[in-house]
Amino acid sequence: MQEEVKTALEKIRPYLQADGGDVELVRVTGDGQVQVRLKGACGG
């Protein structure tokens, strides 16, 4: 599942970067919850 999440994040990353932000995968739990960290302009 983690690879699927990484693939999805790579698809949206250019749009976030275009606005001065980024996203980082923190973890995927065993029950399928995904934790990400928003950076830059997206962090506020």
N, C-alpha and C positions, 0 to 999 in steps of 0.2 A: 504494500500500500504506500510506503514511503516514496518509492520511485514514481508512482502515479501522481502524488502530491507535488513532487519536484517538477515533473513535466508540466503540470497545470500552472505552477508558479512561474516557470520559464515563459509560458505563453502570455501572462499578464505583466511580467516584469518590465518590458519595454514601455508600456503605458504608464506605469508608476514612475519610471525613470524620466520619462518625458516631462513630468510635472515636478521633478526634483526629489523624488522619493525612491524607495526600494523596499523589498520584502525579503525576509530571511526565515527559513524554516527552522523552528526551534525543536519541535519533536512531534511525533505521531504516536499516540498512546495505543495500547493493545485493544482498546474498545473503539478505535477509529477517530478519536478526537485529534484535531490538528491545532497546534499552537504555532503562530507566526509572530515575527517582530517586524513592525512597520518602522521604516527609517526615513530621515529627512523630512521633507514637507508632509509626508503621509503620517508622520508620528504625532502630529498635533491635531 
